[in-house]
Amino acid sequence: MSMDVAVWVTCFAALLADLTKTDGWNVEKWDDFTSYVYPSPKMDWQLILEKLDDSLKPTDQALKLIPNIKHGYILSLEPISAGELGYKMLEESIQSIANKCGGAVVEGPAGTSKVDSKP
């Protein structure tokens, strides 16, 4: 089981270049999409990042927080019991995308929230 969150933003993030710990990500290319995988040092968890298809749209609740969001990414932390280091990497990745795009809206099991960019 995984912890999955959608991250909605106003711009395209340059995946890898705009992420935290850029040297630790692996790129997996498929016919119709690309996955970015960050394996833990002990190989006991991984964080997967993918660009959402443009046909998928943010919810009305997300649009209330940032009206002009239009690009989405999905982050999956596997397994859900990844521990403190895994969740820290998830949070840092979300913050990196928010910093690039002047903020983000995160939708996940805990609800919908706005993440402001940090200098």
N, CA, C and O atoms as a GROMACS GRO file, in nm:
protein
  476
    1MET      N    1   0.083  -0.117   0.000
    1MET     CA    2   0.000   0.000   0.000
    1MET      C    3   0.089   0.125   0.000
    1MET      O    4   0.198   0.124   0.056
    2SER      N    5   0.040   0.230  -0.064
    2SER     CA    6   0.121   0.352  -0.076
    2SER      C    7   0.044   0.474  -0.027
    2SER      O    8  -0.078   0.471  -0.012
    3MET      N    9   0.118   0.580  -0.002
    3MET     CA   10   0.062   0.711   0.031
    3MET      C   11   0.069   0.792  -0.098
    3MET      O   12   0.178   0.826  -0.144
    4ASP      N   13  -0.047   0.824  -0.156
    4ASP     CA   14  -0.053   0.895  -0.283
    4ASP      C   15  -0.109   1.034  -0.263
    4ASP      O   16  -0.212   1.052  -0.198
    5VAL      N   17  -0.041   1.134  -0.320
    5VAL     CA   18  -0.090   1.271  -0.315
    5VAL      C   19  -0.076   1.334  -0.453
    5VAL      O   20   0.020   1.309  -0.525
    6ALA      N   21  -0.175   1.416  -0.488
    6ALA     CA   22  -0.168   1.495  -0.611
    6ALA      C   23  -0.118   1.634  -0.574
    6ALA      O   24  -0.158   1.690  -0.472
    7VAL      N   25  -0.031   1.688  -0.657
    7VAL     CA   26   0.023   1.823  -0.638
    7VAL      C   27  -0.014   1.904  -0.762
    7VAL      O   28   0.028   1.872  -0.873
    8TRP      N   29  -0.094   2.008  -0.742
    8TRP     CA   30  -0.140   2.093  -0.851
    8TRP      C   31  -0.069   2.228  -0.846
    8TRP      O   32  -0.056   2.288  -0.740
    9VAL      N   33  -0.023   2.273  -0.963
    9VAL     CA   34   0.054   2.398  -0.972
    9VAL      C   35   0.016   2.477  -1.096
    9VAL      O   36  -0.058   2.429  -1.182
   10THR      N   37   0.067   2.600  -1.105
   10THR     CA   38   0.038   2.688  -1.218
   10THR      C   39   0.139   2.675  -1.331
   10THR      O   40   0.115   2.726  -1.441
   11CYS      N   41   0.252   2.610  -1.306
   11CYS     CA   42   0.357   2.601  -1.406
   11CYS      C   43   0.406   2.457  -1.418
   11CYS      O   44   0.372   2.371  -1.337
   12PHE      N   45   0.487   2.433  -1.519
   12PHE     CA   46   0.553   2.304  -1.530
   12PHE      C   47   0.681   2.307  -1.448
   12PHE      O   48   0.761   2.400  -1.461
   13ALA      N   49   0.701   2.208  -1.365
   13ALA     CA   50   0.828   2.194  -1.294
   13ALA      C   51   0.923   2.116  -1.384
   13ALA      O   52   0.882   2.019  -1.448
   14ALA      N   53   1.048   2.156  -1.387
   14ALA     CA   54   1.150   2.081  -1.461
   14ALA      C   55   1.189   1.963  -1.373
   14ALA      O   56   1.278   1.974  -1.288
   15LEU      N   57   1.121   1.853  -1.395
   15LEU     CA   58   1.143   1.739  -1.306
   15LEU      C   59   1.289   1.698  -1.307
   15LEU      O   60   1.355   1.699  -1.412
   16LEU      N   61   1.336   1.664  -1.198
   16LEU     CA   62   1.473   1.638  -1.157
   16LEU      C   63   1.544   1.768  -1.124
   16LEU      O   64   1.592   1.784  -1.011
   17ALA      N   65   1.552   1.861  -1.216
   17ALA     CA   66   1.626   1.985  -1.190
   17ALA      C   67   1.565   2.066  -1.075
   17ALA      O   68   1.638   2.130  -0.999
   18ASP      N   69   1.433   2.063  -1.063
   18ASP     CA   70   1.366   2.141  -0.959
   18ASP      C   71   1.340   2.064  -0.831
   18ASP      O   72   1.285   2.119  -0.735
   19LEU      N   73   1.378   1.938  -0.828
   19LEU     CA   74   1.351   1.855  -0.710
   19LEU      C   75   1.466   1.858  -0.610
   19LEU      O   76   1.580   1.890  -0.645
   20THR      N   77   1.434   1.824  -0.487
   20THR     CA   78   1.535   1.810  -0.384
   20THR      C   79   1.617   1.684  -0.412
   20THR      O   80   1.564   1.587  -0.467
   21LYS      N   81   1.741   1.684  -0.376
   21LYS     CA   82   1.830   1.568  -0.393
   21LYS      C   83   1.827   1.517  -0.537
   21LYS      O   84   1.797   1.400  -0.562
   22THR      N   85   1.858   1.605  -0.631
   22THR     CA   86   1.846   1.572  -0.773
   22THR      C   87   1.929   1.452  -0.816
   22THR      O   88   1.894   1.386  -0.914
   23ASP      N   89   2.037   1.422  -0.747
   23ASP     CA   90   2.124   1.313  -0.790
   23ASP      C   91   2.073   1.175  -0.750
   23ASP      O   92   2.128   1.075  -0.798
   24GLY      N   93   1.973   1.165  -0.665
   24GLY     CA   94   1.928   1.034  -0.618
   24GLY      C   95   1.812   0.975  -0.695
   24GLY      O   96   1.773   0.861  -0.670
   25TRP      N   97   1.756   1.050  -0.789
   25TRP     CA   98   1.638   1.003  -0.862
   25TRP      C   99   1.678   0.918  -0.982
   25TRP      O  100   1.777   0.948  -1.050
   26ASN      N  101   1.602   0.814  -1.008
   26ASN     CA  102   1.617   0.732  -1.128
   26ASN      C  103   1.503   0.765  -1.224
   26ASN      O  104   1.391   0.792  -1.180
   27VAL      N  105   1.531   0.764  -1.352
   27VAL     CA  106   1.430   0.794  -1.454
   27VAL      C  107   1.390   0.664  -1.522
   27VAL      O  108   1.476   0.589  -1.571
   28GLU      N  109   1.259   0.637  -1.525
   28GLU     CA  110   1.207   0.518  -1.592
   28GLU      C  111   1.114   0.566  -1.702
   28GLU      O  112   1.007   0.621  -1.675
   29LYS      N  113   1.154   0.545  -1.827
   29LYS     CA  114   1.075   0.590  -1.942
   29LYS      C  115   0.992   0.475  -1.996
   29LYS      O  116   1.041   0.364  -2.016
   30TRP      N  117   0.864   0.504  -2.020
   30TRP     CA  118   0.771   0.410  -2.079
   30TRP      C  119   0.720   0.470  -2.209
   30TRP      O  120   0.755   0.584  -2.242
   31ASP      N  121   0.639   0.397  -2.283
   31ASP     CA  122   0.588   0.448  -2.410
   31ASP      C  123   0.511   0.579  -2.395
   31ASP      O  124   0.528   0.670  -2.476
   32ASP      N  125   0.427   0.588  -2.292
   32ASP     CA  126   0.339   0.704  -2.282
   32ASP      C  127   0.362   0.792  -2.160
   32ASP      O  128   0.290   0.891  -2.142
   33PHE      N  129   0.459   0.761  -2.075
   33PHE     CA  130   0.488   0.846  -1.961
   33PHE      C  131   0.627   0.815  -1.905
   33PHE      O  132   0.690   0.716  -1.940
   34THR      N  133   0.671   0.904  -1.817
   34THR     CA  134   0.801   0.888  -1.751
   34THR      C  135   0.779   0.891  -1.601
   34THR      O  136   0.706   0.976  -1.550
   35SER      N  137   0.842   0.800  -1.530
   35SER     CA  138   0.837   0.797  -1.384
   35SER      C  139   0.974   0.836  -1.330
   35SER      O  140   1.077   0.801  -1.387
   36TYR      N  141   0.972   0.908  -1.220
   36TYR     CA  142   1.094   0.944  -1.149
   36TYR      C  143   1.088   0.873  -1.014
   36TYR      O  144   0.993   0.891  -0.938
   37VAL      N  145   1.188   0.793  -0.985
   37VAL     CA  146   1.186   0.708  -0.866
   37VAL      C  147   1.305   0.743  -0.778
   37VAL      O  148   1.420   0.745  -0.823
   38TYR      N  149   1.276   0.772  -0.651
   38TYR     CA  150   1.380   0.797  -0.553
   38TYR      C  151   1.380   0.681  -0.454
   38TYR      O  152   1.290   0.673  -0.370
   39PRO      N  153   1.479   0.590  -0.464
   39PRO     CA  154   1.485   0.478  -0.369
   39PRO      C  155   1.554   0.521  -0.240
   39PRO      O  156   1.648   0.601  -0.243
   40SER      N  157   1.509   0.467  -0.129
   40SER     CA  158   1.574   0.499  -0.002
   40SER      C  159   1.713   0.438   0.001
   40SER      O  160   1.740   0.342  -0.071
   41PRO      N  161   1.802   0.493   0.082
   41PRO     CA  162   1.938   0.438   0.092
   41PRO      C  163   1.940   0.290   0.130
   41PRO      O  164   2.028   0.216   0.085
   42LYS      N  165   1.844   0.247   0.211
   42LYS     CA  166   1.839   0.106   0.254
   42LYS      C  167   1.749   0.022   0.164
   42LYS      O  168   1.732  -0.098   0.187
   43MET      N  169   1.690   0.085   0.062
   43MET     CA  170   1.600   0.017  -0.032
   43MET      C  171   1.475  -0.038   0.037
   43MET      O  172   1.419  -0.138  -0.008
   44ASP      N  173   1.432   0.026   0.146
   44ASP     CA  174   1.313  -0.021   0.216
   44ASP      C  175   1.188   0.063   0.184
   44ASP      O  176   1.079   0.030   0.230
   45TRP      N  177   1.204   0.169   0.108
   45TRP     CA  178   1.092   0.248   0.059
   45TRP      C  179   1.137   0.321  -0.068
   45TRP      O  180   1.256   0.330  -0.098
   46GLN      N  181   1.039   0.372  -0.142
   46GLN     CA  182   1.070   0.452  -0.260
   46GLN      C  183   0.962   0.558  -0.279
   46GLN      O  184   0.847   0.540  -0.238
   47LEU      N  185   1.001   0.668  -0.341
   47LEU     CA  186   0.910   0.776  -0.375
   47LEU      C  187   0.904   0.782  -0.527
   47LEU      O  188   1.007   0.791  -0.594
   48ILE      N  189   0.783   0.778  -0.580
   48ILE     CA  190   0.763   0.780  -0.725
   48ILE      C  191   0.689   0.909  -0.762
   48ILE      O  192   0.590   0.946  -0.699
   49LEU      N  193   0.738   0.977  -0.864
   49LEU     CA  194   0.678   1.101  -0.912
   49LEU      C  195   0.645   1.086  -1.060
   49LEU      O  196   0.728   1.042  -1.140
   50GLU      N  197   0.522   1.123  -1.095
   50GLU     CA  198   0.480   1.120  -1.236
   50GLU      C  199   0.397   1.245  -1.265
   50GLU      O  200   0.327   1.296  -1.177
   51LYS      N  201   0.406   1.293  -1.387
   51LYS     CA  202   0.321   1.403  -1.434
   51LYS      C  203   0.184   1.346  -1.462
   51LYS      O  204   0.172   1.242  -1.527
   52LEU      N  205   0.080   1.412  -1.413
   52LEU     CA  206  -0.056   1.368  -1.442
   52LEU      C  207  -0.094   1.405  -1.585
   52LEU      O  208  -0.048   1.506  -1.638
   53ASP      N  209  -0.176   1.323  -1.645
   53ASP     CA  210  -0.227   1.348  -1.779
   53ASP      C  211  -0.304   1.481  -1.778
   53ASP      O  212  -0.375   1.512  -1.682
   54ASP      N  213  -0.288   1.560  -1.884
   54ASP     CA  214  -0.353   1.691  -1.891
   54ASP      C  215  -0.505   1.683  -1.893
   54ASP      O  216  -0.572   1.783  -1.870
   55SER      N  217  -0.561   1.565  -1.921
   55SER     CA  218  -0.706   1.550  -1.919
   55SER      C  219  -0.761   1.549  -1.775
   55SER      O  220  -0.880   1.572  -1.754
   56LEU      N  221  -0.674   1.522  -1.677
   56LEU     CA  222  -0.714   1.524  -1.537
   56LEU      C  223  -0.711   1.668  -1.486
   56LEU      O  224  -0.616   1.742  -1.512
   57LYS      N  225  -0.813   1.706  -1.415
   57LYS     CA  226  -0.827   1.844  -1.368
   57LYS      C  227  -0.832   1.849  -1.216
   57LYS      O  228  -0.876   1.753  -1.153
   58PRO      N  229  -0.788   1.961  -1.158
   58PRO     CA  230  -0.797   1.976  -1.012
   58PRO      C  231  -0.943   1.985  -0.967
   58PRO      O  232  -1.030   2.022  -1.045
   59THR      N  233  -0.967   1.951  -0.843
   59THR     CA  234  -1.102   1.958  -0.788
   59THR      C  235  -1.142   2.104  -0.765
   59THR      O  236  -1.057   2.194  -0.764
   60ASP      N  237  -1.271   2.127  -0.747
   60ASP     CA  238  -1.320   2.262  -0.717
   60ASP      C  239  -1.257   2.314  -0.588
   60ASP      O  240  -1.225   2.433  -0.578
   61GLN      N  241  -1.239   2.226  -0.491
   61GLN     CA  242  -1.178   2.266  -0.364
   61GLN      C  243  -1.034   2.315  -0.385
   61GLN      O  244  -0.992   2.413  -0.324
   62ALA      N  245  -0.960   2.246  -0.472
   62ALA     CA  246  -0.822   2.287  -0.502
   62ALA      C  247  -0.822   2.422  -0.574
   62ALA      O  248  -0.738   2.507  -0.546
   63LEU      N  249  -0.915   2.440  -0.667
   63LEU     CA  250  -0.922   2.565  -0.742
   63LEU      C  251  -0.960   2.684  -0.654
   63LEU      O  252  -0.925   2.798  -0.687
   64LYS      N  253  -1.029   2.660  -0.545
   64LYS     CA  254  -1.061   2.769  -0.452
   64LYS      C  255  -0.935   2.820  -0.382
   64LYS      O  256  -0.926   2.938  -0.347
   65LEU      N  257  -0.838   2.731  -0.362
   65LEU     CA  258  -0.714   2.770  -0.294
   65LEU      C  259  -0.617   2.844  -0.386
   65LEU      O  260  -0.556   2.942  -0.346
   66ILE      N  261  -0.604   2.796  -0.510
   66ILE     CA  262  -0.524   2.864  -0.613
   66ILE      C  263  -0.603   2.851  -0.743
   66ILE      O  264  -0.599   2.746  -0.807
   67PRO      N  265  -0.674   2.957  -0.784
   67PRO     CA  266  -0.767   2.948  -0.897
   67PRO      C  267  -0.705   2.910  -1.031
   67PRO      O  268  -0.774   2.849  -1.113
   68ASN      N  269  -0.581   2.944  -1.057
   68ASN     CA  270  -0.524   2.920  -1.190
   68ASN      C  271  -0.434   2.796  -1.198
   68ASN      O  272  -0.352   2.786  -1.290
   69ILE      N  273  -0.448   2.702  -1.105
   69ILE     CA  274  -0.369   2.579  -1.116
   69ILE      C  275  -0.421   2.496  -1.233
   69ILE      O  276  -0.541   2.492  -1.259
   70LYS      N  277  -0.329   2.430  -1.302
   70LYS     CA  278  -0.372   2.350  -1.417
   70LYS      C  279  -0.282   2.230  -1.444
   70LYS      O  280  -0.321   2.141  -1.519
   71HIS      N  281  -0.165   2.224  -1.385
   71HIS     CA  282  -0.073   2.113  -1.409
   71HIS      C  283  -0.063   2.029  -1.282
   71HIS      O  284  -0.052   2.081  -1.171
   72GLY      N  285  -0.068   1.897  -1.301
   72GLY     CA  286  -0.067   1.809  -1.185
   72GLY      C  287   0.043   1.706  -1.188
   72GLY      O  288   0.088   1.661  -1.294
   73TYR      N  289   0.086   1.669  -1.069
   73TYR     CA  290   0.185   1.563  -1.049
   73TYR      C  291   0.131   1.470  -0.941
   73TYR      O  292   0.058   1.513  -0.852
   74ILE      N  293   0.167   1.344  -0.949
   74ILE     CA  294   0.131   1.248  -0.845
   74ILE      C  295   0.259   1.199  -0.779
   74ILE      O  296   0.355   1.161  -0.846
   75LEU      N  297   0.259   1.200  -0.648
   75LEU     CA  298   0.370   1.147  -0.571
   75LEU      C  299   0.318   1.027  -0.493
   75LEU      O  300   0.217   1.037  -0.423
   76SER      N  301   0.386   0.915  -0.504
   76SER     CA  302   0.348   0.792  -0.434
   76SER      C  303   0.465   0.746  -0.348
   76SER      O  304   0.574   0.719  -0.399
   77LEU      N  305   0.441   0.738  -0.219
   77LEU     CA  306   0.541   0.688  -0.125
   77LEU      C  307   0.505   0.544  -0.094
   77LEU      O  308   0.397   0.516  -0.041
   78GLU      N  309   0.596   0.452  -0.126
   78GLU     CA  310   0.572   0.309  -0.106
   78GLU      C  311   0.679   0.250  -0.015
   78GLU      O  312   0.798   0.275  -0.037
   79PRO      N  313   0.640   0.174   0.086
   79PRO     CA  314   0.505   0.152   0.137
   79PRO      C  315   0.462   0.270   0.225
   79PRO      O  316   0.542   0.359   0.255
   80ILE      N  317   0.337   0.268   0.264
   80ILE     CA  318   0.282   0.375   0.347
   80ILE      C  319   0.354   0.384   0.481
   80ILE      O  320   0.352   0.488   0.546
   81SER      N  321   0.416   0.274   0.522
   81SER     CA  322   0.491   0.269   0.649
   81SER      C  323   0.638   0.306   0.630
   81SER      O  324   0.724   0.253   0.700
   82ALA      N  325   0.667   0.394   0.536
   82ALA     CA  326   0.805   0.428   0.499
   82ALA      C  327   0.885   0.492   0.612
   82ALA      O  328   1.008   0.492   0.606
   83GLY      N  329   0.820   0.545   0.710
   83GLY     CA  330   0.893   0.604   0.822
   83GLY      C  331   0.925   0.751   0.801
   83GLY      O  332   0.889   0.810   0.699
   84GLU      N  333   0.993   0.808   0.899
   84GLU     CA  334   1.020   0.952   0.902
   84GLU      C  335   1.100   1.000   0.781
   84GLU      O  336   1.069   1.104   0.724
   85LEU      N  337   1.201   0.926   0.740
   85LEU     CA  338   1.285   0.966   0.627
   85LEU      C  339   1.205   0.970   0.497
   85LEU      O  340   1.221   1.062   0.417
   86GLY      N  341   1.119   0.870   0.476
   86GLY     CA  342   1.037   0.867   0.355
   86GLY      C  343   0.939   0.983   0.349
   86GLY      O  344   0.924   1.046   0.244
   87TYR      N  345   0.874   1.011   0.461
   87TYR     CA  346   0.779   1.122   0.464
   87TYR      C  347   0.849   1.257   0.453
   87TYR      O  348   0.793   1.352   0.398
   88LYS      N  349   0.970   1.267   0.505
   88LYS     CA  350   1.047   1.390   0.490
   88LYS      C  351   1.080   1.413   0.342
   88LYS      O  352   1.072   1.526   0.294
   89MET      N  353   1.118   1.308   0.272
   89MET     CA  354   1.148   1.319   0.129
   89MET      C  355   1.022   1.359   0.051
   89MET      O  356   1.029   1.440  -0.041
   90LEU      N  357   0.908   1.302   0.088
   90LEU     CA  358   0.781   1.338   0.024
   90LEU      C  359   0.753   1.487   0.045
   90LEU      O  360   0.721   1.558  -0.050
   91GLU      N  361   0.766   1.534   0.167
   91GLU     CA  362   0.741   1.676   0.198
   91GLU      C  363   0.840   1.767   0.126
   91GLU      O  364   0.801   1.872   0.075
   92GLU      N  365   0.967   1.729   0.122
   92GLU     CA  366   1.067   1.811   0.053
   92GLU      C  367   1.039   1.818  -0.097
   92GLU      O  368   1.060   1.922  -0.159
   93SER      N  369   0.992   1.709  -0.155
   93SER     CA  370   0.961   1.707  -0.298
   93SER      C  371   0.842   1.797  -0.329
   93SER      O  372   0.842   1.871  -0.427
   94ILE      N  373   0.739   1.790  -0.244
   94ILE     CA  374   0.623   1.878  -0.260
   94ILE      C  375   0.667   2.024  -0.249
   94ILE      O  376   0.626   2.107  -0.330
   95GLN      N  377   0.749   2.054  -0.150
   95GLN     CA  378   0.794   2.192  -0.129
   95GLN      C  379   0.878   2.240  -0.248
   95GLN      O  380   0.868   2.356  -0.287
   96SER      N  381   0.960   2.153  -0.305
   96SER     CA  382   1.042   2.190  -0.422
   96SER      C  383   0.954   2.231  -0.539
   96SER      O  384   0.982   2.329  -0.608
   97ILE      N  385   0.848   2.154  -0.563
   97ILE     CA  386   0.756   2.186  -0.673
   97ILE      C  387   0.682   2.316  -0.642
   97ILE      O  388   0.665   2.400  -0.730
   98ALA      N  389   0.638   2.334  -0.518
   98ALA     CA  390   0.570   2.457  -0.478
   98ALA      C  391   0.663   2.578  -0.494
   98ALA      O  392   0.619   2.684  -0.539
   99ASN      N  393   0.789   2.563  -0.458
   99ASN     CA  394   0.886   2.672  -0.472
   99ASN      C  395   0.903   2.712  -0.618
   99ASN      O  396   0.912   2.831  -0.649
  100LYS      N  397   0.908   2.616  -0.706
  100LYS     CA  398   0.926   2.643  -0.849
  100LYS      C  399   0.808   2.722  -0.905
  100LYS      O  400   0.826   2.810  -0.989
  101CYS      N  401   0.688   2.689  -0.858
  101CYS     CA  402   0.567   2.743  -0.921
  101CYS      C  403   0.495   2.849  -0.838
  101CYS      O  404   0.382   2.885  -0.870
  102GLY      N  405   0.558   2.899  -0.733
  102GLY     CA  406   0.495   3.002  -0.653
  102GLY      C  407   0.382   2.952  -0.565
  102GLY      O  408   0.292   3.028  -0.529
  103GLY      N  409   0.387   2.825  -0.530
  103GLY     CA  410   0.285   2.763  -0.444
  103GLY      C  411   0.226   2.641  -0.512
  103GLY      O  412   0.246   2.619  -0.631
  104ALA      N  413   0.153   2.563  -0.434
  104ALA     CA  414   0.092   2.441  -0.486
  104ALA      C  415  -0.029   2.406  -0.400
  104ALA      O  416  -0.044   2.455  -0.288
  105VAL      N  417  -0.114   2.323  -0.455
  105VAL     CA  418  -0.225   2.264  -0.379
  105VAL      C  419  -0.201   2.115  -0.376
  105VAL      O  420  -0.178   2.052  -0.479
  106VAL      N  421  -0.208   2.058  -0.256
  106VAL     CA  422  -0.187   1.915  -0.236
  106VAL      C  423  -0.319   1.851  -0.200
  106VAL      O  424  -0.388   1.896  -0.108
  107GLU      N  425  -0.354   1.745  -0.273
  107GLU     CA  426  -0.475   1.667  -0.243
  107GLU      C  427  -0.433   1.526  -0.208
  107GLU      O  428  -0.364   1.459  -0.285
  108GLY      N  429  -0.475   1.480  -0.091
  108GLY     CA  430  -0.439   1.346  -0.047
  108GLY      C  431  -0.536   1.296   0.057
  108GLY      O  432  -0.641   1.356   0.080
  109PRO      N  433  -0.501   1.185   0.122
  109PRO     CA  434  -0.589   1.125   0.222
  109PRO      C  435  -0.624   1.219   0.338
  109PRO      O  436  -0.731   1.206   0.398
  110ALA      N  437  -0.535   1.312   0.370
  110ALA     CA  438  -0.560   1.405   0.481
  110ALA      C  439  -0.643   1.526   0.439
  110ALA      O  440  -0.674   1.611   0.522
  111GLY      N  441  -0.679   1.534   0.311
  111GLY     CA  442  -0.758   1.646   0.262
  111GLY      C  443  -0.683   1.729   0.160
  111GLY      O  444  -0.586   1.682   0.100
  112THR      N  445  -0.729   1.851   0.141
  112THR     CA  446  -0.672   1.943   0.042
  112THR      C  447  -0.612   2.063   0.116
  112THR      O  448  -0.676   2.122   0.203
  113SER      N  449  -0.488   2.097   0.079
  113SER     CA  450  -0.422   2.209   0.146
  113SER      C  451  -0.332   2.284   0.049
  113SER      O  452  -0.288   2.231  -0.052
  114LYS      N  453  -0.307   2.410   0.083
  114LYS     CA  454  -0.219   2.495   0.003
  114LYS      C  455  -0.079   2.491   0.065
  114LYS      O  456  -0.064   2.495   0.187
  115VAL      N  457   0.021   2.484  -0.022
  115VAL     CA  458   0.161   2.490   0.020
  115VAL      C  459   0.221   2.615  -0.043
  115VAL      O  460   0.228   2.625  -0.166
  116ASP      N  461   0.263   2.708   0.039
  116ASP     CA  462   0.324   2.831  -0.011
  116ASP      C  463   0.469   2.806  -0.048
  116ASP      O  464   0.535   2.718   0.006
  117SER      N  465   0.518   2.886  -0.143
  117SER     CA  466   0.660   2.875  -0.179
  117SER      C  467   0.744   2.937  -0.068
  117SER      O  468   0.699   3.026   0.004
  118LYS      N  469   0.865   2.886  -0.055
  118LYS     CA  470   0.960   2.937   0.045
  118LYS      C  471   1.085   2.984  -0.028
  118LYS      O  472   1.126   2.923  -0.127
  119PRO      N  473   1.147   3.092   0.021
  119PRO     CA  474   1.269   3.142  -0.047
  119PRO      C  475   1.384   3.045  -0.033
  119PRO      O  476   1.493   3.072  -0.084
   0.00000   0.00000   0.00000
